[in-house]
Amino acid sequence: MPAVTAGDVLREVRRLPLPKAQLAIQPSDRTLVNLDTVFSTTAPKFDRTVTILGQRVRIIAKPTRYAWHFGDGATLTTATPGRPYPAMDITHQYTKADQTHRPRVDVTFSISYSVDGGPTQSLAQTITTEGPAASLTTREATPRRGAGRG
């Protein structure tokens, strides 16, 4: 039986649909300029057993890098998926009101595999999936005097 190579595994991983990270935004669809908008995602999991050259190959993809694209030209790269409010690990301030942005998060995976229950090996290459873009509109808050105040 032919040996399964790292190249065989890489080809299979590229054929498989690795998960795309769903972006969580707080507040969810509108935010105010010059205030922190909080971003996070859930680390996508991938653990699948496939057959390559007649052998069972377990493939595990582990998220190692998150590339945040805020939709206004700004980006940030982190090693963690961020956490929702009140943690505020990943934040961004927009500066222009009345605009709709398309933020997203791309995830880079490191790949490990084992053939027929043998030792775990790692691929030298990583694979990045582009997350779907969300829609986020920026607004500007206008202070107003309350009714009945003088």
N, C-alpha and C positions, 0 to 999 in steps of 0.2 A: 504494500500500500504506500503511495507517495506521501512524503512528509508535508505537513501544512506549514507554510512559511509566513513570515510577517507580512509579506506582500499579498498573500492570499487573504489574510485576515483584513488588511487595510482595504482591499477591493470589496470584500463583503460588508465592512462597516460603511463604506461610501454608498453601497447599494441600499442598505437598511435606512429607514427613516429615524434618525436620532431625534430625541424630543426637542421641541422649541420652547423656550421659556416664555411664560405669560407674564407680562408686566403688570404690577400693582402700583397704582398711583394714589396718593392721598394729598389733597382731595382728588376725587376720581376723574371728573371730566372737565372741571374748571378750576383755575387757580388764580391767585392774585400776584401781580408783579411785585418784585422786591421782597417777597416772603418765601421761606423755604417750602418747596414741594417735595414730598417724601416718595422715594421710589424703592421698590423691593420686588423680589420674585421668589418662587419656590424652586429650590435646586432640582432640576429634572433628573430623574433616575432612569438608568438603562441597564438591564441585566438580561441577556438573552442567550439561549443556546441554539446554535445553527449547525447544519451539516456542511462541511467543506471537504472535498475529496474523500467522501465516505466516512469522515470522522466527526465526532461530536466536539464542537468548539464553543466554549462558554465565553461570551464577550461582555465585558463590563466597561461602561463609559462613565467616568467621574468628572463632574464639572470642576474646572481648575481656574477659570478666569471669566469674568463678566465684563463686557464692554457696553457701557450705558451710552446711548445716543439720545440726547434730550430734544432733538428736533429743531433746535435753534443754532446748530453748528457746534455746540459744546459737547464734549465727550468726557467720560471718566472710566478708568479700568480698575476693577477691584478683584480680590480673591474670594469675596463672599457675596451671597445673594442679597444682602441687605435685610433689614427687618422693618416691619411696619411701625407706625407711630405707636408709642412714644419713643422708640429707639432712635429713629432718624439717622441710621447709618449712612444712607445715600440720599443726599438732598441736592436740589438745584434751584437757583433763583432766576426766573425769567425777568427780563428788563423792558419788554415792549408789550403794551396792552393791545387787546382786540386782535389777537393773532391765534391761529390754530396751528398747533405743533403736532408732529407725528413721532413721539418718543418710542424707543424700543430698547431691548437688551439682547445682545448676542452672547452666546455661551460657548466657550472653548472647552472641549473634553479631552482628557487623557484616556487612552484606551489600554486595557489589559485583557489578556485572554489565557485560556488553558485548553489544551487539546486532550480529549479523552480522560479528563480528571488529572492530568499531569501538572507539573509546576506552572505557576502563573508567570507570564511574560508580559512585558510592556512594549507597545509600539513606540518608535522614536517620534512619529508624527502625531500631531494633535488634529482634531477636527472641530471646526466652528460652525454652529448653526445660527442663522439670523432669525431673531424673534419677530413675531408679527408686530406691526406698529399700532399704537393706541392713538386716540385723538384727545388732545388737551387744548382747551382754549384759555387764553390769559385775559384777565380783566384788571381794571384799576379801581381800587376802592376810593370813594369820595366821602370825606367826613361831612356830616350834616348835623346841624343843631337839632336837638330833640325838641319835640312839641312841648310848649309850656315852660321852657327854660328861657331865662333872660340874660 
